[in-house]
């Protein structure tokens, strides 16, 4: 969207958020039928195991894309964001996502 199509800067929604936005996701791939060869991934699927602060009371709006959009929106307009996806520590899928980030050592 061109800046000319957006409201003036003073009317845009901004945020001073600096804390990371964290959720937990579990991947679950679907494979082709067995054929005697190495299985080929036919469909990539994932689901949220912990929405953190970005969950919606209506479950149907807690798909990965929906939750990701709310995470992005939390930083407001004109924010430059970096997205990093990494493996969670073992056995942490149900733990608070923000505490996982705090407890992680240097990468």
PLY file of the C-alpha trace (Angstrom):
ply
format ascii 1.0
element vertex 107
property float x
property float y
property float z
element edge 106
property int vertex1
property int vertex2
end_header
0.00 0.00 0.00
1.38 3.37 -1.00
1.80 6.02 1.69
-0.61 8.23 -0.28
-3.38 5.69 0.49
-2.70 5.74 4.24
-3.90 8.25 6.84
-1.51 11.05 7.81
1.25 9.88 10.16
-0.25 11.64 13.19
-3.48 9.60 12.75
-1.80 6.19 12.52
-1.75 3.66 15.39
1.66 3.48 17.03
3.03 1.44 19.92
6.08 1.81 22.14
6.21 -1.95 22.67
9.73 -3.32 22.78
9.12 -6.68 24.51
9.29 -9.65 22.13
6.02 -11.22 20.98
6.22 -14.99 21.53
3.88 -17.90 20.78
4.43 -21.66 20.68
3.71 -23.66 17.49
3.72 -27.40 16.78
4.35 -28.64 13.23
2.46 -31.62 11.85
3.23 -32.57 8.24
1.12 -34.79 5.97
3.01 -37.23 3.74
2.22 -38.94 0.44
1.03 -42.53 0.60
3.85 -45.09 1.07
5.45 -45.95 -2.27
8.65 -47.77 -1.37
10.64 -44.52 -1.57
11.42 -41.90 1.01
8.17 -40.16 1.98
7.48 -36.79 0.39
5.78 -34.05 2.38
2.45 -33.38 0.69
1.22 -30.67 3.08
2.84 -28.58 5.77
0.62 -27.91 8.76
1.13 -26.29 12.14
-1.05 -25.33 15.07
-0.70 -23.02 18.04
0.04 -24.78 21.32
0.23 -21.56 23.34
-1.01 -18.16 22.10
0.54 -16.25 24.97
-1.05 -12.80 25.17
-2.24 -12.99 21.54
-5.04 -15.54 21.91
-8.63 -14.82 20.98
-11.61 -15.97 23.05
-13.09 -17.43 19.86
-11.05 -20.55 19.10
-11.63 -20.32 15.35
-9.50 -17.16 15.31
-6.45 -18.78 16.89
-4.86 -20.25 13.77
-1.17 -19.53 13.18
-1.85 -16.76 10.66
-4.45 -15.05 12.84
-2.26 -15.06 15.93
0.78 -13.94 13.93
-1.17 -10.93 12.60
-2.10 -9.93 16.17
1.55 -10.21 17.18
2.55 -7.87 14.34
-0.26 -5.44 15.19
0.98 -5.19 18.79
3.97 -3.21 17.53
1.87 -0.58 15.76
2.22 1.08 12.38
5.57 1.84 10.71
7.44 -0.66 12.92
10.43 -2.51 11.48
10.20 -6.07 12.81
12.45 -9.11 12.73
10.89 -12.59 12.70
12.97 -15.44 14.15
11.68 -19.00 14.26
13.62 -21.52 16.31
13.09 -24.78 18.12
11.66 -24.53 21.61
13.47 -26.15 24.49
12.25 -29.76 25.02
8.96 -30.24 26.89
8.00 -26.55 26.84
5.03 -26.47 24.46
2.57 -25.69 27.28
4.84 -23.28 29.18
4.30 -19.53 28.96
6.03 -18.45 25.72
7.44 -15.24 27.20
9.13 -17.13 30.04
10.72 -19.45 27.48
12.32 -16.46 25.81
13.58 -15.09 29.13
15.02 -18.46 30.21
16.88 -19.05 26.96
20.62 -18.58 26.95
22.57 -16.83 24.20
22.13 -18.29 20.73
0 1
1 2
2 3
3 4
4 5
5 6
6 7
7 8
8 9
9 10
10 11
11 12
12 13
13 14
14 15
15 16
16 17
17 18
18 19
19 20
20 21
21 22
22 23
23 24
24 25
25 26
26 27
27 28
28 29
29 30
30 31
31 32
32 33
33 34
34 35
35 36
36 37
37 38
38 39
39 40
40 41
41 42
42 43
43 44
44 45
45 46
46 47
47 48
48 49
49 50
50 51
51 52
52 53
53 54
54 55
55 56
56 57
57 58
58 59
59 60
60 61
61 62
62 63
63 64
64 65
65 66
66 67
67 68
68 69
69 70
70 71
71 72
72 73
73 74
74 75
75 76
76 77
77 78
78 79
79 80
80 81
81 82
82 83
83 84
84 85
85 86
86 87
87 88
88 89
89 90
90 91
91 92
92 93
93 94
94 95
95 96
96 97
97 98
98 99
99 100
100 101
101 102
102 103
103 104
104 105
105 106
